[in-house]
Structure formats: structure tokens, C-alpha cells
Amino acid sequence: MKVSRLWRPREPRFWLMVVLNLLGAVLAWVLRSYPLLPAVAVLLAVFALGNAWLGLRIAWALMREEG
């Protein structure tokens, strides 16, 4: 497993991972910056955690593949 295998601009999963990381940063900023109703905050937090999990899975798969 090599971290250098993450950089694959021609691979669609690479760009999906980048978008998920940016979306996670935006969600974290919204959660910290705005007073939200508890249900909305929990929903956004669950979405952010799922987003992070999916991004990690994609990164793990990219690092494990040869190419």
C-alpha cells in the first residue's frame, strides 16, 4: 500500500474522493458556524460521518490497487 497511489487525476474515483473531502469540510463548517435545530444538526452530522467513511473507503481502495 502506497500513499503515492492516491494521486490519479484520470481516475473518476479520485475526483469523487476530492469532492467528498470538500463536502465534508463544508458540512463541518456549517455545523460549527450556525445554530441549527437538533434534528438538523444530527442529520448533517450523520451525513458528514457517512461522507467521511465513503471517502476513506475510496482512498483505501486507490492505495491498494496497482496502477
C-alpha positions in Angstrom: 0.0 0.0 0.0 1.4 3.3 -1.1 0.1 6.8 -0.4 1.5 8.0 -3.7 -1.2 5.9 -5.4 -3.8 8.3 -4.3 -2.9 10.8 -6.9 -4.7 9.6 -10.0 -6.3 12.6 -11.8 -7.6 10.4 -14.7 -9.5 8.1 -12.3 -13.1 9.1 -11.6 -12.9 7.7 -8.0 -10.0 10.2 -7.3 -12.3 13.1 -8.2 -15.2 11.6 -6.2 -12.8 11.4 -3.2 -11.8 15.0 -3.6 -15.4 16.2 -3.8 -16.3 14.1 -0.7 -13.5 15.7 1.2 -14.6 19.2 0.2 -18.2 18.4 1.1 -17.0 17.1 4.5 -15.2 20.4 5.1 -18.3 22.4 4.2 -20.5 20.3 6.4 -18.2 20.7 9.3 -18.1 24.4 8.8 -21.9 24.6 8.7 -22.2 22.5 11.8 -19.8 24.8 13.7 -20.9 28.1 12.4 -24.7 28.1 12.5 -27.1 27.4 15.3 -29.2 24.6 13.9 -32.2 22.7 15.2 -31.0 19.5 17.0 -32.6 17.2 14.4 -31.0 19.1 11.5 -27.6 19.0 13.3 -27.9 15.3 13.9 -28.9 14.7 10.2 -25.9 16.8 9.0 -23.5 15.1 11.4 -24.6 11.6 10.2 -24.3 12.7 6.6 -20.8 14.1 7.3 -19.7 10.9 9.0 -21.0 8.8 6.2 -19.3 11.1 3.8 -16.0 10.7 5.6 -16.4 6.9 5.7 -17.0 6.7 2.0 -14.0 9.0 1.3 -11.8 6.7 3.4 -13.0 3.6 1.6 -12.2 5.2 -1.8 -8.8 6.3 -0.6 -8.1 2.8 0.8 -9.1 1.2 -2.5 -6.9 3.6 -4.5 -3.9 2.9 -2.3 -4.3 -0.9 -2.5 -4.6 -1.0 -6.3 -1.7 -1.3 -8.7 -1.6 1.2 -11.4 
